[in-house]
Amino acid sequence: MKRLQLILLLVLSTFIVFGCQNKSKTTKGEVDVEDAILEEMKSSFYFFFEQANTNPNSPGYGLIRDRYPGNPSIASIASVGFGLTAIPIGIENKWITYDEGKSRVLGTLNTLKNMDHHNGFYYHFVNINTGKREWNSEVSSIDTALLMAGVLFVGEYFGGEVRSLAAELYERVNWNWFVDKNRNMFYMAYYPDKTPSFQGHWDFYAEQLILYFLASGTPNEDYRIDPIVYYSFKRDRRAYKGEPFIHSWFGSLFTYQYSHAWIDFRNIVDRQKVNWFENSVHATIANRQYAIDVSNQFKTFGENSWGMTACDGPSGYSGYYGSKPSGYSDDAHKNAGTIPPSGAIGSIVFLKDEVKDTIRYFETIKGLKGKYGYLDSYNFENKEPWIASDVIGINKGITLLMLQNYQNEFIWQVFMQNEYIQQAIINLEFTTISL
């Protein structure tokens, strides 16, 4: 009897110890998703911290690579915007010290102050060592906006001399210069050596919401846009097996994510009663459902393998990956069975449980992880599985920022305190709603 009691006691003790340890895990591969999230955040952070120009005597100090390990001399200003935002994340998570972060930020802002610009707007791609234009790239309105979001974020976080320098960089941007006054729309690009110099329009919904907020909050009245610019782009509202939403041209998920990395849209609506947060929720649901529906066509796709968005593919980088609705007749998106982890992960604030299940699946894919976390994408359409060799800065950026917002809303809480953003909310006629 005593022996039986002892055995039962040992069994009970084993259950208590190991049962409690496994409580946070799932039956789907026994992956602790919160551990996986933290690991991906840390790895993504170190891309921005390590793949920057760290030579204090270089005119490109603080500039961050567009991708790794490819194109080692090319930096993108959007990557710098995400990377600046990454620094306080690293401090808050104790991956670097406050002084390390502040020193890097100050040096980077001084680099930006001295770099070539046109009315405060920067070239999309620059040399990481010189800060000079590369690939005859355009002066970019949206990439400058993503950069300025990072600039204002670190200014708000550090205050003092960082805030002053951030304000100087932001307030010299003449947003009105980039507006087509005949159509009341932002141009996409400016080429000083082409005719016409301004090309493309932000005439359809996409990732450019941040552009209107930055352009509306500036204290310089000559540089500030009229609210009509925000209300002039096309809002095509359609559904894919669910609630109608305002869709982007290619249906790529990054278009529903980027502005939301900094701006908390959850409890504000514009004068047309558009709630952009809920809009992204429905777009995310549609993207996942579309992947499920076409899984007989693309074997890579499925309920835990979705998130079609711009990324590397077997034939090179593509901005066409997306889902219905797209274009005017649902044929603008072009898929080839490629899935980037950043697509789903960047939507974790919109569809938490489904994204966490997808992260569990990512953890089972052999070879998907590299030095800086998940590689850019994968494709299982052919006999030999294909996994990207690079990580891309903007994809690592949306991954890191959205995971941090999922954890504690840190980016939103800091950025939404900014005086320029608060003024933009007023100028664009957004109002608060109850959560």
Phi, psi and omega in degrees: 000315180297322180296318178297318178298321180295318179297315179298322179296319179295318178299315179298318180297318179298318180297317182297314184293304185281328178297317179293322180296326184267004186298324183277354181269169181245168177281351181274077178083008178055041180265128172277103189294327179293325175294319179297320178297313181296320179295318179293322177299312182297316180296318179296319178303315184290339170301310183292325183282324184268328183266041175245160173287114184251016177274109185296344180264003183268141174293352178252017182306132177089346177292147189239140183299147175291324180204168179213137002272001181290159174046064187295342183263357187258125172251153173240142183289333175294320177299323177295321178298314176295321183292324174299316179296330180293331185300308176299329175298316178297322179292312183297329179269002177065032174275334172222167179274163177302315182295321176300314181294315182296318179299316179296317182295313180300316179297320180294316180296323177293324174300313180299324180298326185263355181283160175297139176206163176238107182054034178092352180267146186248160172291145182300308181242135180224162176287130186292340182264330184250339185078007182271157180306139176236154174058023184051037184291163182280156162285123192249128178289313184287322180291326173296322179296317178296323175297313183293332174299316177294321179299311180293326180297312181291329176297318179291323184287313186272328183068195174054227184294330177293316178299318181296316180291321177298316179297321179298315180294317182291316187286348176272356180282119177269086184299325181296331180300332184266009182260133171281106185292337180287331182245356183054047180223148172291139165286159175274319191218154174229127177243110183293343184249018179234162174231120359287155182287318178272134182221146178073155178227146169276075186260357181227158178296138174199215185278007192273008181305321180301330181298317182291323180293314180295321183284344181263343185263351183296139182286344180279111185297328180289333181269342186280138180279157171285141179305338180300334179296321177292323185271006184262343181283155186292130175246091181266111187257115178216170183238157166231098179053040180183211182285140175296147176210164178279115189258160176269169190296312181265355182067022180282136188296331182299333181293337179264003188242314196305309181297329182287346178296328180253318185269127177272101183269004191298323187239026176230145175228152178275185185290345174268008178066027176279126173255104186291334177294309178298327177300317180289329175301310182293324177295322179293316177301317181295319180299314180294315181296322178297319178299320177295317185291332181255018180293341174284341178267323179238109184290344175290333186278155176173186185295335177243017178220086186210185181106040183297125183199173182299132183187177171289147173224177180304333180256012180115183182291139178222134174261008184266348182296128182186201183211169173290148354284146177212152181055208176261346183223029175059032180231013181282328181282147181225105181260155177223021179084021182259134179235125173262132177305329182296336181297307178288315185298323179295350178252017185296332178284344181264329186213069192304304188296316180294322178293321179296323174297322180291322176298320176302320178293316178306323182295343181267352185276114181293130177086002182283339182262142175229202183302324184246041176085208182301132173292171196296327186190171176214159181208121183248027185285329183262177183300318178263121178302141178247132174229134182303150179269341185250164159248151181244134187305313184291330177285323173294327182292311181293328175299307184296312185293319181288325176295323178292319176296323176299319184290311186208012177062025186301312182297313179301313185298320180286311187293322184288351175279346186297135184296325180292320180290321177297322178291324179296321178302319178291312185295327180273000176065041170277147176231157183273142175239164179279135177287000000 
